[in-house]
Amino acid sequence: AVVSTQSTGTENIEDLMGGEEEDLDSSPTKGTSYLVVLNDEDVFVLIHQTIITEQDSIGQYLDKLDICCLENFLENAENKSVELHFDHVSPTRKHRVYTFNSSEEMYRFLREIQGIWMSVREENNKVAEVQCLNCKAIFP
């Protein structure tokens, strides 16, 4: 039986991991790198501030995905894989399945993606204020 969970962003990754906590020495501003299998090929996935980039083994860029367009993600602990669903028009950019070498790497990736995804969603849900140029009143 395949154990799979779907995240809506409200769950805590530590809860999915069974409470395991590990020290992370990575920052999205530096660009965290993960070696994954994508479509039967080894690919380096780099996470920057709000961007996921994919590079082949010689460092050539394959694709760039915006975390703002990430709709949801699924975790499959049995296969050590993460399935990402994006809101893109192009069918080749709608769906990614990254398979990791270890569960620890997979959960580290999930923790990082969830943190960025949650902050992006909060930022997108904020109501913009507008100011009247005539009377200078501010409206939500």
Disulfide bonds with the S-S distance in Angstrom:
none
